[in-house]
Structures are given as C-alpha cells and as structure tokens.
Amino acid sequence: MPSYIDHLECTQCGKTYAYNELSTVSACCGKVLFVRYDLPRLRREVNRDAIIGRPPNMWQFAELLPVEDPKNVVTLGEGGTPLLEAPILGKKIGLEPLVH
C-alpha cells in the first residue's frame, strides 16, 4: 500500500523533515510537525469510489497513514465516527445549522 505522505513540516518555521524518521516535534523550534501529502499524486492514482467502497474504519484512508507494508497494519476493530447534528451548539456559536 503506497503512502502519499510527502514530508513533515515545522509549524513554526516551515523546516521540512523526512516522514519516515521518528520525530515528535521539530528539532529547530520544538514545535508540532504537520504531515504534508502529495495530494496531486493521490488524486491521480487513487479512485475515490475505491475508498468509499472500503470498510468504514480508519484504514479506509490507508494512503494517508504512515504504514507502507500491509503486514504492519494494526486494528482494534475501530469504526467510523458519524457526524451528528448539534443544533444547540450551532446556535450558541452562530453556525446554525452546524451540520447540514
């Protein structure tokens, strides 16, 4: 399973790091690292219908996860989390309806 992760990026200064090296924060600033993806390549190579047809768990989006060898996939039977309407919260923060 190919990964479409391109690199990690410091949220403070933008310095880039290899995604396949163990990093929790940037060495330069000690800030969180954002994952950056090769989205144009993902769009060209992965069919949206194939993703929709997969089981509704986190591995449905395997191309966005940092696992390249399927034998390293670990699952605890997690499922998809549905989006539910939150009308009271939406009204309170001025985003009515919050989910449409």
Secondary structure, DSSP 8 states (H G I E B T S, - for coil): ----EEEEEETTT--EE-TTS--SB-TTT--BEEEEE-HHHHHHHS-HHHHHTS-SSGGGGGGGSS--SGGG--------------HHHHHHHT-SSS--
